[in-house]
Amino acid sequence: MQIYKRTFLFVLILFGYSTITVKGQNEVLKTDSSYLLMKKVADWQWNTLETKGWKNHKKDWTSGAMYTGMMAWAKLANDENYYHKLIQVGVDNKWDTGRYRYFADDYCVGQLYSQLYTVYKKPEYIQKFQALADTIVTLPHSESLEWKNGIYTREWAWCDALFMGPPALGYLTQATGDTKYLDKSIALWWKSTAYLYDKDENLYYRDSRYFNKKEKNGTKVFWSRGNGWVIGGLVRLLSVTPENHPERKKLVKLFVKMSERLASLQQADGSWHASLLDPGSFPVKETSGTGFICYAMAWGINNGLLPYKKYEPVVSKAWVALTSSVHPDGKLGFVQAQGAAPDKVGYDDTDVYGVGAFLLAGSEILPMHINHKKDVFVTETYNGTALEKEQKMEVKWSDISKKLKKLSPDKVVIRDASSGMSIPSNVEYDGKKPQLLRFTVKVAPGTSRIFEVSKS
């Protein structure tokens, strides 16, 4: 049989017609426009830092939280410049953590170092943090978590710590293969949960000072960003916890319970206001808490822990609330200022951790929408090396035909699913029957690229 190829070239265009309608709203989400908005937000934040300076130290927890989102964006952007900016942060920090060695806020930045190491494999990225972690895992951690005597510098005594500390140790296990860091992080997770988690509300108190406090309407004080820190930290911990880990099912159960409770507290505007149980006293949306919660739920859908039909409307409404908070220049508004409890917030309020939450949410929203599109075949590639690759992609036509019925080879279109850019391709035949769809793409270091095959 004669085997020959036909080549179809497509002009690079922005794809603007793949939409997801949010139930109950007139808003329309576009995969490619979400990607471009993420880029605008990321670029605005970097440009602001580079031109106006850093509000806090590059080792600070606020910066560390921003890096989590910037890493997620770098994985999607297919532009190594974003990794270069993050590597420069490590260089400026001399790859060290903050002043207080056992203070979770001060080693949140370890998440960045470990994740960069998984791509670039440079020992200096994690050498100092690993030495610190080696000490952390040997400490007894036997103190009470009551908020006194500077306990926060030694234990995870406040709910924010569950975003800063557990993922830092967990990602170090991913980087090194040594399970002691992950095991310790899970053990300490349960210690903090036993103290701060309200089983009746399925929510976390910020710290022991809030156990007996009440909101204006008489309800308990549960802070949206505080619980965003928790559920965001939980999915980051789950992302590096193996399926066969003895504690995974328990962690998943907690995640599902929190998701159910938080979904029930979402406001009509799609956001979670600063106070979860007294939104009326804080009537404006708040994007940092909303971003972390949106991120966690979208991650849960993408990893099969939350049902798509039930949670997609919640996540999509939250994404509309977030994207509508972005200023024309890329500044993210409605970010509550640094604090420990619900507080007022406005359109012009921003901070770097809010940007981190926004980018984390977007990094999960994109694949969630892409993987649930109708009449689209999806394929993906990841470059886990430190060098750009020219990746030759090959998809069986029979696999495509199962999803796209009666697809004609001369009508096939391939796009980068995130950016919407068209990709040149060719179809290989066996006689008159199409056998393979081939295309070649460049993939930057540490980048994951998702592609859609559809009818033109």
N, C-alpha and C positions, 0 to 999 in steps of 0.2 A: 504493500500500500504506500502511496505517495503521501508524505507528510510535508505540508507547506504552511506558511504563515501569512496572515493578512495583518497589516498594521493600521491602527486608527489613531490619529493625532487629534488632540483636543486643545483648544486655546485655553490658557490659564484664565479662569474667571472666578469671581467671588460667588459662591453658591448661597443664594438668599431665600430659598423657598422651602427648606425643610423646617417645618414648624410643629410646635407642640402647644395646643391650646390649653390654658389653665381653666379648669372647670369653675364656673361661677364668676369668671372675670372676662373682660374683653381683651385682656393682655394676650399677646402671642410671643412665645419664646422661639428664638431661632438659634440653632446650634452654632452656626458660624458667627452670628452677631454676639452671642455669649462669649465665644472665643476672643473676638476682637475687643469686647468690653473688658475681659480679664487682662488682656495685653495693655489696654489703656490704663487700667488701675495699677497694674504692676509698674508700668513705665512712669506714671505720675509719682508713685511712691519713691522709686529709685531716684528720679530727677530731683525730687524735693529734698531727699536726704543728701544728695551730692551737692546741691546748690545752697541749701539753707542750714545744713548740718544735722547731726543726730541729737534728738531731744534727750535721749538716754544713752548709756554706754552700749556698745555693740555686744556686750556679754549679758545685758539686762534681759529680764524675762519678757519685757515688751518686744524687744528685738527678737528674742528667741521664738516667740509666738509668730512674729512676722515671717521668720525664716521657714517655718513649717509650710506656710502657704506659698512662699516663693519657690521652695523646692518642688512642690506639687505643680506649680506653673512651669518651672523649668523643664519638668518631665514632658509637658505637653507642647512647649513652645517650639521645639526643634531649632533652637538658637542657643549655641553654647555660651553666648555672652551673659546669659542669666546665671549660669553656673560659675562663670568667671567672677561675677560680682559677689557671689556667695563664698567662693574660695578666697577672695580678697578679704572678706570679713574674718575668715579663719586666720589668715596671715596677720591681719591687724590685731587680732586677739592672741596671737602667738599660740593658737590652738588650745587655749586654756579656758577654764570656766571662771566664774565670778569670785568675789572676795570670800564669801562664807561657804566653806567647802561642802557642807552637808545640807545647805539650803536649796530646796528644789528649784526655786526661781533662778538661782545662780548656776545651776547646771542644766537648765532647759536647753541651752545652746548646744549641749552634747548631742541632741537629736540631729542638728545640722551636720556636725562633724562625722557622725556614724553614717548618715545617709550619703554624704559626699564620698566617704571611704568606699562604700559599696560600688561606686562608679569608678573612682580613680585609683583605688587600692594603694594609697600612699600612707605608710605607717604613721607619719608625723601627724596626720589628721586626727587620729584617735589616741595617740600614745599617752598624753596627759590625762584625758578624760578616762581612759581605761584604768590608769593608775588610781584615780579617785574612786572609780566604781569598784575596784578591787577592795578598797577600804570600806566602802558603803555596805557591801554584801557581807562583811564580817562583823559589823556593828550589831549589838543586841537589839536595838530598837524596842526597848522594854518600857519606855516612859509613857505616862498618861498623855493623851492628846489635848488635855485641857489647855486653853489659850492663856498661858502664863509662863514666866521665866524664859522667854525667848524660845519656846518649844518649836516654833516654825523653822528655826535654824538647824534643827536636828531631826525632826519628824515631819511626816505629811499630815499636819494637823489642821489644814484648811483645804477646802474642796478644790481651789485653783491648782494646788500642788499635783492633783491627779492628772492634769494635762502636762505639767512641767517634768515631773519625775519618772513615772512609769514608762512612758514612751522612750525617754532618754536611755534608760537601762535596757528596754526591750530592743531598740534599734541597735544597741551595742552587741546584743546577742546575735542579731541578724548579720552584723558586720564581721564578728569574730567566730561565730559558731559555738561560743561558750554559753551554755544554757543557764549558768548560775545567775547571770544578770537578769534574765527574764523571770526566772523562778523567784528571785528576791523581789522583783517589782510586783509580781502577782501577790506574794505573801503580804507585802506592805499595802497593796491596794485593798486587800480584805481587812486589814487592821483599820485603815482610814474609813472604810465603808461601815464597819461595825460601829464606829463612833459617830459618823456624820450623816448616815443615811436614815431617812425617816421612812419606815416600812409602810406606814399608812398612806403617805403621800407619794411614795416612790420618787422622792427628790432628796437632794443633799442640802444640808445647812452649810453656810459658808464656813463657820467655825463655832466653837462652843459658846461664844458670846451671843449667838442668835437663837439658842435653844428656846428661850422664853420670851423673845421679842415678838411683837405683833405689828402688822401693818395697820393703816388707818381704818380699814374695814374689819379688823379683828382677826384676820387670817395670819398664819405663820409666815415668816419672812423667808422666801425662797427666791434667790436672785437668778435672773435668766442667764447672765454671762457665767455666773458661778456654776450653774448646771450645764451650761454649754461647755465650760472647761471640762467637766466630768465626762459627759457623753462623748465629747471629742477625744479626750484622752483614752476613753475606753475603746473606741474603735481603732485608735492607733496601736493600743496594746494588743487588741485582737488580731490586727493585721500581721503581727509577728509571732502570734501564738499558734503552734501547730495544731492541726485537727485532733491529734491523738493526745494532746496535753491533758492531764487529769483535771485541770481547772477550767478548761475552755467552755464546757457546757454550762458551768455555773456563771461564767462571765457573759455568755450569750444570753442566758436567762435574765440577768440583770439588765443587759442592753435592751432586750425586747420590752421589759417592764417599763423602763425609763422612756423608751420611745412612745409607748402607748400613752403614758401619762402626759408627756410633753405635747404629743399630737392633740390631745384633748384641750390643751391650754393655748393653742395657736389662736391669734386674734384675727378678726375679719380682714385686716390689711395684709395678712400673710406672715406677719412677724410675731415675735415674742417680745412683749414689752419688758421693761427693766425688772418689774416685779411680776412673778409668775401668777401669784394668787390675788394680787390687787392691781390689775392693769389699769383700772380707772384712776388711780392716784398717779400713774405715770402713763398718760394717754398717748404718748408718741412712740413710734416704733424705735427699736434699738438694734443696730446691725451687727455688733460683735457677738452678742448672745445668739441672735438669729442665724448668723453665719455658721457658728460652730454646731448648732443643732441641725441646721439644714445639711451641713457636711456629713454629720454622723448618720442621719437617716438615709441620705442618698447612698452613702457607703453601705449601709445595711441592705438596701435594695440591690445594689450591684453585687453583693456577696451572698445573696440568697437568704439573708436572715430576716428580712422584712418583706411582706407581700407587695408587689408592685401596684396592684389595683388599689389597695388600701392607702398606701403611703405616697404614691406619685402625686396626687393632688396636694398633699401637705407640702411636699418638697418643692413642687413647681410654684405654688403660691408664695412660699418663702423666698424662692429665687427671684420672683417678680418684685417682692418687697426689697430685696437686696439691690437688684439692678436699677430699680427706680430711685435708689439713694445715691447713685453715682453722679457727680457733677459733670457738666460738659467737658471739663478738662481732665477728668479721670479721678478726681478726689472723691473718696468715699465718705459720705456724711452719716449722721445719726449714730456715731460711735460714742458710747458713754465713756466719760473720762475715767482715768484710773481711780479705783476705789475698792470697797469691800462689800457694797450693798447697793440696792437699787437707787438710782439717782436720775435727775432730769437730763435730757439730751435734746439736741437740735440739729437742724440741717447742716450747719457748718462745723459741727463737732467731728473730729477725726482723730485717729491714732493708729500706729503701725500694727497693733495686734488685731484691729478690726480688718485691716487689709489682709492679714494672714488668714483670718476666718473666711473672708470673701473668696480668696483664691482657693482655699481648701474646698469650699462648697462648690465652686465652679468646676474644680478638677474631678468631682464625682458626678455633678449634674450632666456634664457633657457625655460621658460614656453611658449614663443611665438613659438619656434620651436617644442616643445613637443605637443602643442595643435593643430598643423597643420600637424602632421605626418599622412601619409596614413596607413591604415591597422593596426591601433593601437587604443585600447580603453584606455582612461585615467581616473584615479580616484585620488583623493587627500584627504589628512587629515591634520589638523592643531592642534597643541597642544598649546593653549593659556594660559596654566597654568605655574606655577613655578616649577613643578615637572615632571620628566620623566614619560611618560605613555607607557604601553604596549597596543597598540591599536589593537583591533580585527576588521579587515576589512572584509566586506561582500558585494559582488556585485552580482546582479541578472544575471544569465546566459542569460536570454532573452535580457537584456540590452547590454551585450557583443556581442551577436549574431547579433544585428542590425548593428554593426560596422564591425564585423569580420565574414563574411559569411562562412558557412561550417567549422567552427572551431571544431576540435575534442578535447575532454577533455584531451586526453593523449598527445596532442601537444601544450598545452597552456604554456606560459612562462610569469612570472611576474618579472619586473625589477623596481628598483628605477630609475625613469626617468632621474634624474640628474646625479647620479654617475654611472649608468649602472649595479649596483650590482643585481644579481638574488635573488629572494625571494621565499622560500619554500611555497607551497600552497596546498590546497586540494579542490576537487570538491564534492559537496553534491548532491546526486541523489534523485529523487522521482521515484521509480521504475527504469526504464531504461533511464529516461530523466534527464539530468543535470539541477539542479535548482539554485545552488549558488556556487560562487567561494569565498573561504575563505582564508585569510592569516593573520598572526599576525606580527606586527612590533613594534619596540621601537621608540618612538618619543620624542626627547629632548625638554625641555622647549622652548617655543617661536618658534618652528620649524614647517615649512610647508614641507610635503613630497608628491611628485607626483609619481604615479606609472603607468607603462605601461603594459597592457595586450596584448600579441601578439602571433602569431604562432611561434613555434620553428623552 
